[in-house]
């Protein structure tokens, strides 16, 4: 099996930093990753039809020992996004996700909070890997009413016990997110970025150390301590200059003021809300001016929430719309796990662990980019009878379209001008889990 040419070109571009033998192994792994029922190295070799081309240990060494950088691959994916980044500001999203694992000797594995199995009454911990992911948010022409988060940079979070076991310095998830953010912002110093993240990444450990060319939008606690800018220092005043001004009402107390009513179309809902906004300083990061937006839903049972942004020229509606784009990274996690086997690789040494699973999310980004460039022309919307309201392709449709194009190209390569009977071609599609 081989990849269709336009997709192979994308894979070749991100592999520019690899040697020729390493890239040939990488191309084989990517091909097998798309078609394998289970994403282990040996299963991918079988799916790619590469058994016997090299000793299987050469493909294992691709992740465990070969000299290439995962960050370089991710930055190359960011370069490929250039035609669709749009505008002067590139939106980013950051979050973490859990990959469940087994085995006490797997590098970096530990007990982490499992949000899928937890409830408000009981928190559930699961053994596995916690990955912090930085992605770029884009709007693509084939689906103008939706945004996509394309993962580009990754860091493996080790809890206190795992850090002590493997003799590594402990880094929190926000600190890992800041590392990736600085890596990207240093690579493109003239580009303006805007990070969107939930409250776990909205505290002073991220807000206080943002790169100069990056703004941020996140959630704020309702009881946050807010203050005015420090008063102007008068000549001849003794003592340390003040860092904070007078105390201001908290976001919850701001609702006592007069607000304005608007209707928001977010998360597929049309809800009337009351908005109150103000320009303030946060007590934890007094040197950074913020715009705070407090939202009180008027129906639907949603709680009161507060958001902030470092971009003070944004309107309240723009702040809420931008924060809603953060949800697309959850869709990226779901697509990578369900359709690309993000949790399935079985490596247990450090370099193999840190490199293998993120390839699934890089493939998620490449498949969407391929579909935006070429694949949408080969896609035909034919929703099943029980899903007549479907109007746009899902990630499963994009992956199925890529598989069909690869199978048709492989059949044409062997048969030339002859055509395979349609029933046999449909049987091949069904066997590859890409129905015609």
C-alpha positions, 0 to 999 in steps of 0.5 A: 500500500502507498499514499496518494501523491498529495498526502505523501507530499505533506508527509515529505514536507514535515519530514525534511529534517530526517535522513533518507533511511529514517524518512523511508521508515517514517513514510512506511509507518504513516502509511500503516498508521492509516490502515492498521486496525491497531496502532502498534509498529508491527501491525502498521508494518503488516497494514503497509505491506512492508513486512520483509522490506527491513528488519522490524527492529529498524522501524522500532528504532525510528521512535526509540533511537533515530535522530529527529525532533518532534518539535520540528515536525510540529513546526513544519505542520504550522508552516503548512497551515499558512494559507488558512491562518488568515488575518494578522493574529494566529489563534492557538489553543492549549489543553491536556488529555489522558492516554490510558496505559498498562504496565509499571515500567512504561516511562512517564506513566502515573495516576491522573484524573480521568475526566471521562469517568469522573463525576461531580460527586466522585473523582476517578484516577486512571493509570496512563500518560497525560499529554499537554498539547498546543494547537493552531485554530483555523477556519477552512473553506470547505466548512466555513461555519466551524473551526478546527484545532490542529495539534502541532506541539506536545509535552508529556506531563509527569506527576510528582511520583513519576518525576522522582522515579525517572529522576527528572525535574517536575514541571506542571502542565501550565509550565509545559504549555509555556515551554511550547508557547515560547518555542513557537513564538521564538520561531516566528517573532514577527507573528502575533499569536492569541492563546485560548485556554481553560481555567487550568492554564489561565493562572499567573503561571501562564499569564505572567510569563506570556511571550511579548507577541502573544495575547491570551483569553481564558476563564477567571474565578468569580471570586478573583481579586481585582484592582485598579492600576497603581496610582502615579508616583509623586516626586519625592515619595519614599518607599517602594512603588505601589504595584496595585491600585484600589480594590475593585469588585470581584467578577461576581460582585460586578453583576450588581452593576447594570449590564446589557442583554444580548443573544449569543450563538455559541456551542450550537445554541442561541441563548440570551445572556446579560453581560458586564465588562470592565478593564481591570488588573488581577491581583496575581498579575498586577502588571498586565491590564485585562478586560473582564467579561462576566456572563449571566445566562438568562435561561438554559440553567448554565452557571454564571461565568467570568472570562478575561483577555489581555487584548483590551480592544476586543468587545465582550462578544468577541471575547466569548466567541474566541473562547468558544473556539477552544472546544475544537481541541476537544474534538481533535482529542476525540478524533485522534483517539477514536480514529487514529489510535492515540492511546494504542502504541505500546512503547515503554522507553522514554524516547519511544513514549515521547515520540510515538503517540503524538504522531497520531495527532500530527496525522490528524492535522495532516489529514484535515489539511489534505482534505482542505487542499485536495480531498474535499473534491473527492468527497461526496456527501451521502448521509445515511437515512438516520442522519439526513441533517448532516451538512458538513464532513466529519473527521471520520469522513475525511479519513475515509476519503483519504483511504479510498483515494489511496486504495484507488491509486494503488489499484490503478497502479497495478491494473493500468487502464483496466478497471476493477469491477465496482463490487470488488472495489466496494469490497476493498473499501469496506475491508479498509473501513472506508465505505463508498 
